[in-house]
Amino acid sequence: MKFLVAGAGAIGAYVGARMAQAGFDVTLFARGPHLRAMQEHGVRVKSGEGDFVARPRIAASLEEVGQVDVVFLGVKAHGLPQLAPHLKPVLGPETTVVSTQNGIPWWYFQGFGGEWDGLRLERVDPGGVISSAIEARRVVGSIVYFSTEITSPGVIQHIEGNRISLGEPDGSRSDRMRKIAEALIASGLRSPITTRLRHEIWVKILGNASLNPVSALTRATIVQMVRDPGVCSVIRSIMEEVEAVSGKLGMELPVSIDQRIAGAEKVGEHKTSMLQDLEAGRPMELEALMGAVVELGERVDVPMTVTRTIYHCAKLLGKSPITVAALQKFAT
């Protein structure tokens, strides 16, 4: 099988490096200094499990890659509207596309059934540009449960975790998903298959929609937030509103809010991905993690008082002069 990681950032480059180290035919698509560093020196992974250097094929354009069997979408959710229309050269008749994005994925309501079947969230898929470029039949969903970051171009720091759960949107156990899981497992990752992916997505959203934006506003680590009574009450309120939205959709969550907060505390002195992006001058993944939940809450008639308040505060933070200057510096 031929694999492509389209958008080899912190998550994608780590997965690609693991697969290349295990001998799989994998290509990483990237741009800028990160691209050049990987072309010259390979992907350098630093991890408590052992450092290594992998040398997958590195591509600067999708045209030079050609058709592949599996595409891992490695960009964050806000990067997909720009990437998706350019995927045509790598998509063959049976190419599978694995989404790895946090938050509510663009495909979530495709084949959902009932009154919400086919619902498109503007904050996730503006103008339908993603769903128009990636047919629903191609999609295998995933939930990433590990943390990595780019410490310098071409260098990936693996912080913790090694699990990436896979699931067909229709809950089936397909052969294509099994083959992808086997490749990930052979690459040293845990890759369980779930038949309840849509339910499990909401467990991660509980944390993403609350911990991420609050951390950006407070600059606090996860353990600092959940151990502060006042801040933790805000986080709990957001989680309660998120849980109410998921309930309206018929999604039963396998963990309680207390369990979710306790699990977050165990992560310790770790900065959320949104705080890392803010400090690095990168765009925050706010719309998929929080804006889409607010939009969906409005659709299903759930009051989102606290969630909406924190969302608008975090959104303004992303527009502040200091943040904008940092983004401009990053872009150059």
Backbone torsions as a table, in degrees:
resi	resn	phi	psi	omega
1	MET	NA	142.6	176.6
2	LYS	-103.1	127.7	-177.9
3	PHE	-113.4	146.4	173.4
4	LEU	-130.7	133.0	169.6
5	VAL	-102.3	106.0	-178.3
6	ALA	-91.5	100.1	-174.5
7	GLY	101.2	74.6	-173.9
8	ALA	-87.6	69.8	174.0
9	GLY	-83.5	-147.8	-175.1
10	ALA	-63.2	-47.7	-179.9
11	ILE	-71.6	-51.1	-175.6
12	GLY	-63.0	-42.7	-179.8
13	ALA	-66.1	-35.1	178.8
14	TYR	-66.0	-46.6	178.6
15	VAL	-62.1	-45.3	180.0
16	GLY	-62.6	-38.9	178.7
17	ALA	-65.4	-42.6	178.0
18	ARG	-60.4	-43.6	-178.3
19	MET	-68.6	-40.2	178.5
20	ALA	-65.0	-40.8	178.5
21	GLN	-60.9	-31.2	-179.7
22	ALA	-85.7	-1.1	174.6
23	GLY	95.4	11.2	179.6
24	PHE	-81.6	154.0	178.1
25	ASP	-81.4	97.0	-175.1
26	VAL	-132.7	137.7	177.7
27	THR	-118.0	139.4	177.1
28	LEU	-109.5	127.6	176.4
29	PHE	-103.0	123.9	-177.9
30	ALA	-149.2	178.7	-179.9
31	ARG	-142.6	168.0	171.5
32	GLY	68.3	-156.5	-178.5
33	PRO	-58.8	-34.3	178.8
34	HIS	-62.5	-42.7	176.8
35	LEU	-59.5	-51.3	-175.9
36	ARG	-63.6	-38.8	179.8
37	ALA	-65.0	-41.2	179.7
38	MET	-69.6	-35.1	177.3
39	GLN	-64.8	-38.3	-175.7
40	GLU	-83.9	-37.9	-170.5
41	HIS	-122.5	0.5	-174.9
42	GLY	79.6	-175.9	176.7
43	VAL	-95.3	117.0	-179.2
44	ARG	-97.9	116.9	-177.6
45	VAL	-108.0	127.5	175.7
46	LYS	-110.8	127.3	-174.4
47	SER	-154.1	150.4	174.1
48	GLY	-64.1	-17.1	178.0
49	GLU	-85.5	-2.6	-179.3
50	GLY	123.1	130.8	178.5
51	ASP	-78.0	151.4	175.2
52	PHE	-159.1	163.9	175.6
53	VAL	-121.3	127.8	177.7
54	ALA	-115.6	151.8	-178.5
55	ARG	-128.2	69.3	172.8
56	PRO	-70.8	167.5	173.7
57	ARG	-67.8	135.7	-178.7
58	ILE	-116.3	128.8	-176.9
59	ALA	-121.1	142.1	177.9
60	ALA	-96.9	-11.6	178.0
61	SER	-145.0	152.5	179.5
62	LEU	-75.7	-26.2	179.3
63	GLU	-61.4	-37.0	-178.1
64	GLU	-75.4	-14.5	-179.7
65	VAL	-78.1	-46.1	-175.7
66	GLY	79.8	-177.0	-175.6
67	GLN	-69.9	140.0	-179.6
68	VAL	-128.7	171.4	179.7
69	ASP	-85.8	-38.0	-176.3
70	VAL	-137.1	132.2	174.7
71	VAL	-113.7	122.0	169.5
72	PHE	-93.7	122.7	178.0
73	LEU	-84.0	102.1	-172.8
74	GLY	-92.2	-7.3	179.9
75	VAL	-77.9	160.0	174.8
76	LYS	-74.0	166.1	-171.7
77	ALA	-55.4	-39.1	-177.5
78	HIS	-72.7	-10.0	176.6
79	GLY	-92.0	-12.9	-176.1
80	LEU	-66.2	-40.0	179.3
81	PRO	-58.6	-29.6	177.4
82	GLN	-80.7	-35.7	-176.1
83	LEU	-78.7	-45.0	-169.5
84	ALA	-51.4	-45.8	-178.2
85	PRO	-64.2	-15.6	-177.3
86	HIS	-98.0	6.1	-175.8
87	LEU	-81.8	-10.9	-172.7
88	LYS	-50.9	-41.4	-177.7
89	PRO	-62.4	-22.5	-175.9
90	VAL	-101.1	-4.0	-176.1
91	LEU	-96.2	110.4	172.6
92	GLY	-88.5	-178.5	-178.1
93	PRO	-57.5	-32.6	-175.9
94	GLU	-119.7	19.6	-179.7
95	THR	-64.2	132.7	176.4
96	THR	-96.3	139.6	179.0
97	VAL	-116.0	119.8	-179.3
98	VAL	-100.4	117.4	177.3
99	SER	-85.1	138.4	-180.0
100	THR	-123.5	8.8	-171.6
101	GLN	-74.7	147.8	173.7
102	ASN	-75.8	167.8	176.2
103	GLY	80.9	-160.5	178.7
104	ILE	-83.2	115.0	-177.5
105	PRO	-71.9	158.0	-177.2
106	TRP	-61.5	-27.5	-175.0
107	TRP	-88.4	-0.8	-167.0
108	TYR	-52.5	-40.2	-175.2
109	PHE	-99.0	5.4	175.7
110	GLN	-76.2	118.3	-176.5
111	GLY	75.0	18.1	-176.8
112	PHE	-70.9	-32.4	-177.9
113	GLY	84.5	164.8	176.5
114	GLY	69.8	-161.1	-173.5
115	GLU	-69.7	-19.9	-177.5
116	TRP	-98.5	4.9	-179.1
117	ASP	-58.9	128.2	177.4
118	GLY	80.4	4.9	179.3
119	LEU	-60.2	133.1	176.6
120	ARG	-113.5	127.7	178.2
121	LEU	-92.7	120.5	-175.8
122	GLU	-61.6	-34.8	-177.6
123	ARG	-72.3	-16.7	178.8
124	VAL	-101.5	-44.0	-175.5
125	ASP	-127.0	72.4	-175.1
126	PRO	-60.7	122.6	178.6
127	GLY	70.9	5.7	-179.5
128	GLY	73.3	21.1	-174.7
129	VAL	-66.5	-34.1	-179.1
130	ILE	-74.7	-50.5	-177.8
131	SER	-64.2	-26.3	176.6
132	SER	-72.9	-29.9	-176.3
133	ALA	-90.4	-27.4	-177.1
134	ILE	-121.3	108.6	-179.0
135	GLU	-64.0	144.5	-176.9
136	ALA	-58.5	-34.3	-176.9
137	ARG	-64.7	-20.4	-177.7
138	ARG	-80.3	-18.8	-164.0
139	VAL	-81.2	130.4	161.6
140	VAL	-117.8	126.6	-179.0
141	GLY	-86.1	160.5	175.7
142	SER	-148.8	158.6	172.6
143	ILE	-127.7	122.0	-176.3
144	VAL	-93.0	126.0	-180.0
145	TYR	-120.0	51.1	170.6
146	PHE	-147.0	161.4	-174.3
147	SER	-121.3	128.8	177.5
148	THR	-141.5	161.7	173.6
149	GLU	-151.1	154.3	175.6
150	ILE	-87.1	112.6	-178.9
151	THR	-86.3	-26.0	172.3
152	SER	-162.0	162.4	-177.5
153	PRO	-51.1	126.3	178.3
154	GLY	81.9	-0.9	-177.4
155	VAL	-117.3	121.8	-178.4
156	ILE	-111.6	124.2	174.6
157	GLN	-96.6	116.7	174.4
158	HIS	-86.9	118.4	-174.1
159	ILE	-90.9	-54.0	178.5
160	GLU	-165.8	159.5	175.7
161	GLY	84.7	157.9	177.5
162	ASN	-153.9	23.3	-174.5
163	ARG	-108.2	135.8	171.6
164	ILE	-134.7	105.3	-178.6
165	SER	-79.8	142.1	179.1
166	LEU	-116.4	147.9	177.8
167	GLY	-158.7	137.1	171.2
168	GLU	-75.4	137.9	178.4
169	PRO	-55.1	-30.0	-179.6
170	ASP	-88.5	3.2	176.9
171	GLY	81.4	6.2	-179.1
172	SER	-81.7	167.4	175.5
173	ARG	-110.5	87.2	-173.0
174	SER	-84.5	157.8	176.3
175	ASP	-65.5	-37.9	-178.0
176	ARG	-64.7	-38.4	179.0
177	MET	-69.0	-39.2	178.9
178	ARG	-61.9	-40.9	-179.9
179	LYS	-66.5	-39.1	177.5
180	ILE	-65.4	-43.6	178.8
181	ALA	-61.2	-41.3	179.4
182	GLU	-62.3	-39.3	178.5
183	ALA	-65.9	-41.7	179.6
184	LEU	-66.8	-40.6	178.7
185	ILE	-64.6	-41.8	177.8
186	ALA	-64.6	-19.4	179.4
187	SER	-91.2	5.6	176.1
188	GLY	93.4	11.6	178.2
189	LEU	-105.9	153.8	170.7
190	ARG	-86.2	132.3	-177.2
191	SER	-141.5	72.4	177.7
192	PRO	-69.2	151.0	176.8
193	ILE	-101.6	130.6	180.0
194	THR	-117.8	143.9	174.8
195	THR	-98.2	2.4	-178.5
196	ARG	-126.8	48.0	-174.7
197	LEU	-61.1	-41.7	-178.1
198	ARG	-61.1	-37.1	177.2
199	HIS	-66.8	-45.4	-174.8
200	GLU	-68.5	-28.4	176.8
201	ILE	-57.3	-37.7	-177.8
202	TRP	-70.1	-26.8	175.6
203	VAL	-64.0	-42.9	178.9
204	LYS	-71.2	-35.5	178.2
205	ILE	-62.2	-34.1	176.7
206	LEU	-49.9	-45.4	179.8
207	GLY	-80.0	-42.5	-176.8
208	ASN	-63.0	-39.9	-176.3
209	ALA	-77.6	-15.6	-177.6
210	SER	-110.9	-58.8	-175.1
211	LEU	-65.3	-40.8	-175.8
212	ASN	-63.6	-56.9	-178.0
213	PRO	-67.6	-34.3	178.5
214	VAL	-66.3	-36.6	177.8
215	SER	-65.8	-36.5	178.4
216	ALA	-65.1	-37.9	-178.9
217	LEU	-75.5	-31.8	-175.4
218	THR	-101.4	-16.3	-174.3
219	ARG	62.8	24.8	-175.4
220	ALA	-99.2	154.0	173.0
221	THR	-75.7	170.5	-177.4
222	ILE	-62.1	-46.8	-177.0
223	VAL	-67.4	-34.5	176.9
224	GLN	-62.2	-40.9	-177.9
225	MET	-68.1	-47.8	-174.3
226	VAL	-74.6	-18.2	178.0
227	ARG	-92.0	-6.1	175.2
228	ASP	-92.2	116.7	-173.8
229	PRO	-56.7	-43.5	-178.3
230	GLY	-66.9	-47.7	-179.5
231	VAL	-66.1	-40.8	-179.4
232	CYS	-63.0	-31.7	178.2
233	SER	-66.9	-35.5	175.9
234	VAL	-65.6	-45.9	179.1
235	ILE	-59.2	-44.3	180.0
236	ARG	-62.5	-41.4	179.9
237	SER	-62.2	-41.9	177.1
238	ILE	-62.3	-44.6	179.9
239	MET	-61.0	-38.7	178.9
240	GLU	-64.5	-39.7	178.1
241	GLU	-68.7	-40.1	177.2
242	VAL	-63.0	-43.7	179.1
243	GLU	-60.8	-38.2	178.9
244	ALA	-64.5	-39.3	177.4
245	VAL	-63.9	-47.2	-179.4
246	SER	-61.4	-36.3	178.5
247	GLY	-63.9	-37.1	177.6
248	LYS	-62.8	-26.7	179.7
249	LEU	-90.3	0.2	-179.7
250	GLY	81.4	19.0	-179.6
251	MET	-93.7	115.7	176.7
252	GLU	-91.6	121.6	-176.6
253	LEU	-83.3	133.5	-177.0
254	PRO	-77.6	-5.3	178.2
255	VAL	-131.5	153.8	176.8
256	SER	-86.9	167.4	177.0
257	ILE	-63.2	-40.3	177.0
258	ASP	-58.8	-42.8	179.5
259	GLN	-66.4	-37.7	-179.9
260	ARG	-66.4	-40.6	178.3
261	ILE	-68.1	-41.1	177.9
262	ALA	-62.3	-39.4	178.2
263	GLY	-65.9	-37.1	178.0
264	ALA	-64.7	-40.0	-179.4
265	GLU	-61.3	-33.9	-178.9
266	LYS	-67.6	-20.8	178.7
267	VAL	-65.4	-32.2	173.2
268	GLY	86.8	-148.8	-174.5
269	GLU	-79.4	65.2	-178.0
270	HIS	-117.4	137.5	176.4
271	LYS	-86.7	136.5	177.1
272	THR	-65.8	162.5	179.5
273	SER	-62.6	-33.3	-179.9
274	MET	-68.4	-38.6	176.9
275	LEU	-67.9	-39.6	176.8
276	GLN	-60.4	-43.0	179.1
277	ASP	-63.9	-43.3	-179.8
278	LEU	-59.9	-47.1	-177.3
279	GLU	-68.3	-27.4	179.8
280	ALA	-89.5	-1.0	-179.5
281	GLY	77.0	19.2	177.3
282	ARG	-94.6	155.2	176.3
283	PRO	-59.4	140.3	178.3
284	MET	-83.3	144.9	-178.5
285	GLU	-83.1	57.0	-168.6
286	LEU	-81.9	-39.7	-173.0
287	GLU	-67.3	-44.6	-179.2
288	ALA	-70.4	-35.1	-176.2
289	LEU	-82.0	-31.0	-173.2
290	MET	-132.9	-46.0	-178.3
291	GLY	-59.7	-40.3	-180.0
292	ALA	-66.7	-33.1	178.0
293	VAL	-68.5	-40.2	176.1
294	VAL	-62.9	-45.0	178.6
295	GLU	-60.0	-43.6	-179.3
296	LEU	-68.5	-37.3	176.6
297	GLY	-58.8	-39.0	177.5
298	GLU	-65.6	-37.2	-179.3
299	ARG	-66.8	-40.2	-175.3
300	VAL	-97.1	8.5	174.0
301	ASP	64.4	47.6	173.7
302	VAL	-111.7	123.8	176.3
303	PRO	-60.8	131.2	-177.1
304	MET	-121.1	49.1	-170.1
305	THR	-57.8	-55.1	-176.9
306	VAL	-72.9	-44.0	-179.4
307	THR	-59.1	-44.7	-179.6
308	ARG	-64.7	-38.6	179.9
309	THR	-62.6	-49.7	-179.9
310	ILE	-65.8	-37.5	178.3
311	TYR	-58.7	-48.7	-177.6
312	HIS	-68.2	-34.8	176.5
313	CYS	-64.8	-44.8	179.7
314	ALA	-66.8	-35.4	179.1
315	LYS	-65.6	-41.4	177.1
316	LEU	-65.6	-36.2	177.2
317	LEU	-57.7	-40.8	179.9
318	GLY	-67.5	-18.0	179.6
319	LYS	-100.4	-2.7	-175.5
320	SER	-63.6	151.3	-177.5
321	PRO	-55.0	-40.3	-178.7
322	ILE	-65.4	-43.8	-178.8
323	THR	-67.6	-43.3	179.5
324	VAL	-61.1	-41.8	178.4
325	ALA	-62.0	-39.4	178.7
326	ALA	-65.7	-39.2	178.9
327	LEU	-65.1	-40.7	179.1
328	GLN	-64.5	-39.1	176.9
329	LYS	-63.7	-41.6	179.4
330	PHE	-63.5	-40.6	-176.2
331	ALA	-66.3	-26.9	-178.4
332	THR	-91.7	NA	NA
